[in-house]
Amino acid sequence: GRSALLALSSAPWVVYGFHGRLHLTPLSYEALEHASSFCSAQLAEGVVAVSGSSLRIFAPERLGETFNEQELQARYTPRRVCVHPPSKLLVVVEADHHAYGEDLKAR
């Protein structure tokens, strides 16, 4: 029942108030071209959006909680983060000066 703002760019973002503070949170969702508020008997508060040739209806839930986070232990110093276009996976490039892989250390 509270106001929020959905910002559309290469990735959608939602701006909302939570515990007296303003939060800007990226949605873990594909890029949206157009969006509007939506409600029905099945969905009290949601969003209807167009993504390519698809119509999407969704409701962001639990906005105050961490969304889609995963922690991984790095073996070396992270140097660069990029997206692998074919798989749309996030790739972290790690390296250290004079560091050798386990196979070279075993020789």
C-alpha positions in Angstrom: 0.0 0.0 0.0 3.0 2.4 -0.2 4.3 4.3 -3.1 7.4 3.1 -5.0 9.1 4.0 -8.3 10.2 1.5 -11.0 13.1 2.8 -13.0 13.7 1.2 -16.4 17.2 1.0 -17.9 19.4 -1.9 -19.1 18.2 -3.5 -15.8 15.1 -2.5 -13.8 15.5 -0.7 -10.4 12.9 0.0 -7.7 13.0 2.9 -5.3 11.0 2.6 -2.1 10.9 3.7 1.5 11.8 1.2 4.2 12.2 1.9 7.9 12.3 5.7 7.3 15.0 5.5 4.6 14.9 5.7 0.8 16.3 2.6 -0.9 17.4 2.0 -4.5 17.5 -1.7 -5.3 18.2 -3.5 -8.6 15.6 -6.1 -9.5 17.1 -9.5 -10.6 15.0 -9.4 -13.7 15.5 -9.0 -17.5 15.4 -5.6 -19.1 11.9 -4.1 -19.3 10.8 -1.7 -22.1 7.5 -0.4 -20.6 5.8 -0.9 -17.2 2.8 0.2 -15.2 1.2 -0.6 -11.9 -1.2 -3.5 -11.9 -3.8 -5.1 -9.6 -6.3 -7.9 -9.9 -8.2 -10.4 -7.7 -5.1 -12.6 -7.7 -2.5 -9.9 -7.3 -3.2 -7.0 -5.0 -0.1 -4.9 -6.0 2.1 -5.7 -8.9 3.6 -4.6 -12.1 2.7 -5.3 -15.7 5.6 -4.9 -18.2 6.7 -5.5 -21.7 10.0 -7.2 -22.4 10.6 -7.9 -26.1 7.5 -9.6 -27.3 6.5 -10.9 -23.9 4.0 -9.5 -21.4 5.3 -9.9 -17.8 3.2 -9.6 -14.6 5.1 -9.7 -11.3 5.1 -8.4 -7.8 8.4 -7.5 -6.0 8.2 -9.1 -2.6 10.2 -8.7 0.6 11.8 -5.5 -0.6 13.7 -4.9 2.7 15.5 -8.2 2.4 18.7 -9.1 0.4 17.6 -10.3 -3.0 19.5 -12.9 -5.0 22.8 -12.7 -3.3 25.5 -15.4 -3.3 28.9 -15.3 -1.6 31.9 -17.2 -3.1 35.4 -17.5 -1.7 38.0 -16.0 -4.0 41.3 -17.9 -4.4 43.1 -14.9 -5.7 42.6 -11.1 -5.8 39.5 -10.2 -7.9 40.7 -8.0 -10.8 37.7 -7.6 -13.1 34.0 -8.4 -13.2 32.3 -8.8 -16.6 29.2 -10.5 -18.1 29.7 -13.4 -20.5 27.2 -12.5 -23.3 26.2 -15.9 -24.6 25.4 -17.3 -21.1 24.6 -14.0 -19.4 26.7 -15.2 -16.4 28.8 -12.9 -14.3 32.5 -13.7 -14.6 35.1 -12.7 -12.0 38.7 -12.6 -13.2 41.2 -13.3 -10.4 45.0 -13.0 -10.4 47.9 -12.4 -8.1 51.5 -11.4 -9.0 53.7 -14.5 -9.2 50.8 -16.8 -8.4 50.7 -20.3 -9.9 47.8 -22.7 -10.2 47.6 -25.9 -8.3 48.8 -28.0 -11.3 52.0 -25.9 -11.7 52.7 -26.0 -8.0 52.5 -29.8 -8.0 55.3 -30.1 -10.6 
